[in-house]
Amino acid sequence: MHEMSLAEGIVQILESEAQKQQFTRVKEVCLEVGDLAGVELDALEFSFDVVTRQTLAEGCSLAIESVPGSAYCFDCAVEVPLARRGQPCPKCAGYSLQVVGGTQMRVKSLEVE
């Protein structure tokens, strides 16, 4: 389950920012997760709860904002929405696609004390 290592990475970001910005507790973490990022959100939420125990983020809430996937269709020469990798272009049904959005995962904001 790679979501556990993702959650551990988030905690490392929180600890690093706590040192830089001099806060002692995280009340909320807001993430942006792309629909094409390959992240199982339920597993990430569970893992985050586990890895934040006995840290500055213990008990904090986790808000996740979904970022839709998109791809550039070489046949249509336009950017199109893409719900899943391997799907055809919704305009021309072709497969000449390059994913251009929805693959990211980032900490968008923090609420701290």
N, C-alpha and C positions, 0 to 999 in steps of 0.2 A: 504494500500500500504506500505509494509515493506521497499521498496526502499528509502522512505523518512527517515526512521530511520537509514538506512545504510549510506545515504548521511550525516546525522547529525553526525554519528560516524566518518566518514572520516574527517569532519571539526574539530572534537575534536582532532583527531590525528594530524592534521595540526597545530592547536593551541598549542598543547603540544610540538611538535617538534620545533615550532617557539620560544618558551621559552627556550628550551634546546640549540638550535643552533643559536639563536639570529638573525633570519631573520624577515623581516617585511611584505613581500609580496610573495605570491605564484603565479608563472606564469604558471606552468603546473603540473598536477598530472597524473601519470601513474599508472593504476590499472591492476592487473591480476585478472580475474574473470573466474572461472571454468564453463564449459558448464553444469555441474550438480549441480551448486550452487543454482539454483532456483531464479536467479536474472533476472528481466526483464530489459535489458540494456537501452531501450528507457526511461523507467520510472526512472531509476537511473540517467541518464543524465539530465532529466528534474528536478528531485528532487535536484540534485547537484547544478544546476543553481539557484534554488530557495533558498536553504539553505546557499549558499556562499555570498548572497547579504549582503553588509555592514560587510564583514569579510575580513581578510587578503587574502582570495582566490577569492574575487569578480572579475569576468571577466577572471579568469584563464581558460586554456583549460584542458579538461579531455580526456586523451587517455586511451582506454581500450583494453587490450590484452587478447584474449581468450585462455583458457587452456583446451585442450581436455579432455573428460572424459575417464576413464579407470576402468576396474574391473578385479579381479582375478577370473578365472573360475575354480571351484573345480573339474569339470569333466575333463577338458583339462589339468589342473595343469599349466596354463600359464596366464599371464596378457594380456587382450584383450582390444581393443578400445570399448568405449560405448558412443553412442550419446545421449541416454536418459535412465533414470531409467525405469526398467520394460521390457526393450528389452532383447531378448535372446542373448546368446553368438554367435558372428558372425562365430565361427569355428564349434561348435557342435550343435547349436540351443537349448542348455540347459539353464536352469534358475538358476543354482547353482552358482550365482555370488555374489561377495563382492566388492562393489565400493571401489577403492583405490586411485583414482585421479580425479581431475576436480571438486572438491567440494569447493575449497578455494576462498576467495576474500581477496586480500591484496594490500596495497599501495606498489608498486614496486619502484617508484622513484618520486622525486620532483625536479622541477626547481624553484629556489627561488631568491629573491633579498635581 
